[in-house]
Amino acid sequence: MNSAIKAKIIEEKKRSDTLILAHTYQVPDIIDIADVTGDSFFLSKKAAELRARRVIMCGVRFMGETVKILSPSTEVVMPAPEATCPMAEQISPQRVADFRRENPDIAVVAYINTTAALKAECDVCVTSSSALSIVSKLPQKDILFIPDKNLGAFIASRLPEKNIILWDGYCPVHNSLTGADAAKIKAEHPGVPLAVHPECPPDVLEYADMTGSTSEIIKYALAREGQVIIGTERGVADFLNREYPGRFIQLAPEKLVCRDMKMTTLENVYGALRGECGEVLEIDETLRVRAKKSIDNMLALG
């Protein structure tokens, strides 16, 4: 069944001149039919580099928006338009605008996992891999870091010279982990290193042998010969175990599942390719230009 629809997808994407992008958290079947796989900002950069005429974004809404921000002439289609990122929408743009009026000298830093409307209210975007470097380069001492309090706390712990203000945003998936989860799996697998994402709470990071972004975790895991415990959304361990079965152990597999990332199916990708389902993303041009400034600043500082 799956092989038949995969063949149809491959044929249809060639016929329609469509690029399929898939975040690493997608299920293996989606990874199989993707042209480009990776984390969110990498995907948007590749779409811009390839000057794609049309993109199917197998991910969540803010990722499709970021593609559209960087490639306004590209048609961006969400095959599962209901797939969103709770963290990206936890903080309202109006709250940030009000804060900026009251605190004009404070830099506002937005994690890339935010809506276009929120990016438009911020000074600079960061990824989990670039956040430390970019925040360290900002001239301001006082910085509002949104939305992820866990990533912000990780950065603050390494930049004591900065006064980093955190609000109560977080990734519900990563934030569900506890230090007890990390302690348990390390006790079950003595000597096996634990690689975790900085979206995890601080008490989880205390048990980590390595903390980094999705791409950094993959690089770390592949550079080692033995087993590695993967402390991020289970799509990463699934992705790694496809090539190296059994080498990668998933931390708290019952917790680390992003339901939104699993909403994309082969059926709705095929339907989106044929224009039968999905949503074509549109962003107001004024908003797009404002949001792009924060990304341009990220590229300049990164």
C-alpha positions as CSV (number, residue, x, y, z in Angstrom):
1,M,0.0,0.0,0.0
2,N,2.6,2.5,1.1
3,S,5.0,1.7,-1.8
4,A,2.2,2.4,-4.3
5,I,1.3,5.8,-2.9
6,K,5.0,6.7,-2.6
7,A,5.5,5.9,-6.3
8,K,2.5,8.1,-7.1
9,I,3.9,11.0,-5.0
10,I,7.3,10.8,-6.7
11,E,5.6,10.8,-10.1
12,E,3.3,13.7,-9.2
13,K,6.0,15.9,-7.6
14,K,8.1,15.6,-10.8
15,R,5.1,16.3,-13.0
16,S,4.1,19.4,-10.9
17,D,7.7,20.7,-10.3
18,T,7.2,20.6,-6.6
19,L,9.9,20.4,-3.8
20,I,8.9,18.3,-0.8
21,L,10.5,19.4,2.5
22,A,10.3,17.3,5.6
23,H,11.4,18.1,9.1
24,T,13.4,15.4,10.8
25,Y,10.5,14.8,13.3
26,Q,8.3,13.5,10.5
27,V,7.4,9.8,10.3
28,P,9.8,7.5,8.2
29,D,7.3,7.2,5.4
30,I,7.4,11.0,4.9
31,I,11.2,11.1,5.1
32,D,11.2,8.5,2.3
33,I,9.4,10.8,-0.2
34,A,11.1,14.1,0.8
35,D,13.6,15.9,-1.4
36,V,15.2,17.7,1.5
37,T,15.2,16.6,5.2
38,G,16.4,18.6,8.2
39,D,15.6,21.1,10.9
40,S,13.3,24.1,10.3
41,F,15.6,26.9,9.3
42,F,17.8,24.5,7.1
43,L,14.6,23.6,5.1
44,S,13.7,27.2,4.5
45,K,17.3,28.1,3.4
46,K,17.3,25.1,1.0
47,A,14.0,26.2,-0.5
48,A,15.5,29.6,-1.1
49,E,18.7,28.3,-2.5
50,L,16.9,25.9,-4.9
51,R,14.5,28.7,-6.0
52,A,11.6,26.3,-5.7
53,R,8.5,27.2,-7.6
54,R,6.3,25.2,-5.3
55,V,6.9,23.6,-1.9
56,I,5.1,21.0,0.1
57,M,6.1,21.6,3.7
58,C,5.9,18.4,5.8
59,G,6.1,20.1,9.2
60,V,4.2,22.6,11.2
61,R,2.8,26.1,10.3
62,F,5.7,28.3,11.5
63,M,8.1,26.3,9.2
64,G,5.9,27.0,6.2
65,E,5.8,30.6,7.2
66,T,9.6,30.8,7.4
67,V,9.9,29.4,3.9
68,K,7.4,32.0,2.6
69,I,9.3,34.8,4.4
70,L,12.5,33.9,2.7
71,S,10.9,32.9,-0.7
72,P,7.9,35.2,-1.3
73,S,7.4,34.0,-4.9
74,T,7.3,30.4,-3.9
75,E,3.9,28.7,-3.5
76,V,4.0,27.1,0.0
77,V,1.5,24.3,0.7
78,M,0.8,22.8,4.1
79,P,-0.6,19.3,3.5
80,A,-1.8,19.2,7.1
81,P,-2.8,22.8,7.8
82,E,-4.0,21.9,11.3
83,A,-0.4,21.0,12.3
84,T,0.9,23.8,14.4
85,C,3.5,24.4,17.1
86,P,2.0,25.3,20.5
87,M,5.2,27.0,21.6
88,A,5.3,29.2,18.5
89,E,1.9,30.6,19.5
90,Q,2.2,30.9,23.3
91,I,3.2,34.5,23.3
92,S,1.1,37.2,21.5
93,P,2.8,39.7,19.3
94,Q,0.9,42.5,21.1
95,R,2.5,41.5,24.4
96,V,5.9,41.9,22.9
97,A,4.9,45.2,21.3
98,D,3.8,46.5,24.6
99,F,7.0,45.3,26.3
100,R,9.1,47.1,23.7
101,R,7.3,50.4,24.2
102,E,7.9,50.1,28.0
103,N,11.5,48.9,27.6
104,P,13.0,50.5,24.5
105,D,16.6,49.7,25.3
106,I,16.1,46.0,25.7
107,A,16.9,43.6,22.8
108,V,14.1,41.2,21.9
109,V,15.4,37.8,20.7
110,A,13.0,35.3,19.1
111,Y,13.6,31.6,18.7
112,I,13.0,30.6,15.1
113,N,10.1,28.5,16.4
114,T,7.7,31.4,16.4
115,T,5.0,32.8,14.1
116,A,5.7,35.3,11.4
117,A,3.7,37.9,13.4
118,L,5.9,37.3,16.5
119,K,9.1,37.5,14.4
120,A,7.9,40.9,13.1
121,E,8.0,42.3,16.7
122,C,11.5,41.1,17.5
123,D,15.1,42.3,16.8
124,V,16.7,39.1,15.8
125,C,15.8,35.4,15.4
126,V,18.0,32.5,16.6
127,T,18.1,28.8,16.1
128,S,19.0,26.4,18.9
129,S,22.5,26.1,17.4
130,S,23.1,29.8,16.8
131,A,21.4,31.3,19.9
132,L,24.5,31.3,22.2
133,S,26.8,32.9,19.6
134,I,24.2,35.5,18.5
135,V,23.1,36.5,22.0
136,S,26.7,36.9,23.0
137,K,27.3,39.4,20.2
138,L,24.4,41.7,21.0
139,P,25.5,45.0,22.4
140,Q,22.6,45.1,24.9
141,K,23.1,43.6,28.4
142,D,19.3,43.3,28.9
143,I,17.6,40.8,26.6
144,L,14.1,39.4,26.4
145,F,14.4,35.8,25.1
146,I,11.1,34.3,23.8
147,P,9.3,32.0,23.7
148,D,11.2,29.1,25.1
149,K,12.2,29.5,28.7
150,N,14.3,26.3,28.7
151,L,16.4,27.3,25.7
152,G,16.7,30.8,27.2
153,A,17.8,29.4,30.6
154,F,20.4,27.3,28.8
155,I,21.8,30.4,27.1
156,A,21.6,32.4,30.3
157,S,23.7,29.8,32.2
158,R,26.5,30.3,29.7
159,L,26.3,34.0,29.4
160,P,26.3,35.3,33.0
161,E,27.3,38.8,31.8
162,K,23.8,39.1,30.1
163,N,20.6,39.8,31.9
164,I,18.2,37.4,30.1
165,I,14.5,37.9,30.8
166,L,12.4,34.8,30.3
167,W,8.6,34.4,29.9
168,D,6.7,31.3,30.5
169,G,6.9,29.7,27.0
170,Y,8.1,26.2,26.3
171,C,7.8,23.2,24.0
172,P,5.1,21.0,25.6
173,V,6.9,17.9,24.3
174,H,10.4,18.6,25.6
175,N,9.1,20.3,28.7
176,S,7.3,17.1,29.8
177,L,10.6,15.5,30.6
178,T,12.0,15.4,34.1
179,G,15.4,14.8,35.7
180,A,14.0,11.5,36.9
181,D,13.4,10.4,33.3
182,A,17.0,11.1,32.5
183,A,18.4,9.5,35.6
184,K,16.3,6.4,35.0
185,I,17.5,5.8,31.5
186,K,21.1,6.5,32.3
187,A,20.9,3.9,35.1
188,E,19.4,1.4,32.7
189,H,22.2,2.0,30.2
190,P,25.4,2.7,32.2
191,G,28.2,4.3,30.3
192,V,25.9,5.3,27.3
193,P,26.0,9.0,26.7
194,L,22.8,11.1,26.7
195,A,22.4,13.8,24.0
196,V,19.5,16.2,24.7
197,H,17.9,19.3,23.1
198,P,18.1,22.6,25.1
199,E,14.3,22.8,24.9
200,C,14.4,20.3,27.8
201,P,14.1,21.6,31.4
202,P,17.3,22.4,33.3
203,D,17.1,19.4,35.6
204,V,17.2,17.1,32.5
205,L,20.3,19.0,31.0
206,E,22.2,18.2,34.3
207,Y,22.3,14.5,33.2
208,A,23.3,15.3,29.6
209,D,26.7,14.4,28.1
210,M,25.9,16.6,25.2
211,T,23.3,19.4,24.7
212,G,22.6,20.7,21.2
213,S,20.2,21.3,18.3
214,T,18.5,18.6,16.3
215,S,21.3,18.7,13.7
216,E,24.0,18.8,16.4
217,I,22.5,15.8,18.1
218,I,22.5,13.8,14.9
219,K,26.1,14.8,14.2
220,Y,27.2,13.9,17.7
221,A,25.4,10.5,17.5
222,L,26.9,9.6,14.1
223,A,30.4,10.5,15.2
224,R,30.3,7.9,18.0
225,E,30.8,4.2,17.4
226,G,28.7,2.9,20.3
227,Q,25.1,3.5,21.5
228,V,23.7,7.0,22.2
229,I,20.6,7.9,24.2
230,I,18.6,10.5,22.2
231,G,16.8,13.1,24.3
232,T,14.6,14.9,21.8
233,E,11.5,14.2,19.8
234,R,11.5,10.5,18.8
235,G,11.6,11.2,15.1
236,V,15.4,11.8,15.5
237,A,16.0,8.4,17.0
238,D,13.7,6.8,14.3
239,F,15.7,8.7,11.6
240,L,19.1,7.5,13.0
241,N,17.9,3.9,13.6
242,R,16.9,3.5,9.9
243,E,20.5,3.4,9.0
244,Y,21.9,1.9,12.2
245,P,19.3,-0.3,13.8
246,G,19.5,-0.6,17.6
247,R,22.3,1.9,18.1
248,F,20.2,4.8,19.3
249,I,18.0,4.6,22.4
250,Q,15.0,6.9,22.8
251,L,14.7,8.8,26.0
252,A,11.1,8.6,27.4
253,P,9.5,7.4,24.1
254,E,6.0,7.8,25.5
255,K,6.6,11.5,26.2
256,L,8.8,12.7,23.4
257,V,6.2,12.5,20.5
258,C,5.1,15.7,18.8
259,R,1.5,14.9,17.7
260,D,1.4,17.9,15.3
261,M,4.5,16.6,13.5
262,K,2.8,13.3,13.0
263,M,-0.3,14.8,11.4
264,T,1.3,14.7,7.9
265,T,0.5,11.5,6.0
266,L,1.3,10.1,2.6
267,E,-2.3,10.6,1.7
268,N,-2.5,14.3,2.5
269,V,0.9,14.9,0.8
270,Y,-0.4,13.3,-2.4
271,G,-3.7,15.2,-2.1
272,A,-1.7,18.5,-1.6
273,L,0.4,17.8,-4.7
274,R,-2.7,17.4,-6.7
275,G,-4.4,20.5,-5.2
276,E,-7.1,18.4,-3.6
277,C,-6.4,19.2,0.0
278,G,-4.0,21.3,2.1
279,E,-3.6,25.0,2.5
280,V,-1.6,27.5,0.4
281,L,0.1,29.8,2.9
282,E,-0.3,33.6,2.4
283,I,1.5,36.3,4.4
284,D,0.8,40.0,4.2
285,E,3.7,41.6,2.5
286,T,4.2,44.3,5.1
287,L,4.3,41.6,7.8
288,R,6.6,39.5,5.7
289,V,9.1,42.3,5.3
290,R,9.0,43.1,9.0
291,A,9.5,39.4,10.0
292,K,12.4,39.0,7.5
293,K,14.4,41.7,9.3
294,S,14.7,39.5,12.3
295,I,16.0,36.7,10.1
296,D,18.3,39.0,8.2
297,N,19.8,40.1,11.5
298,M,20.3,36.5,12.5
299,L,22.2,35.8,9.3
300,A,24.3,38.9,9.8
301,L,25.2,38.0,13.4
302,G,25.5,34.3,12.8
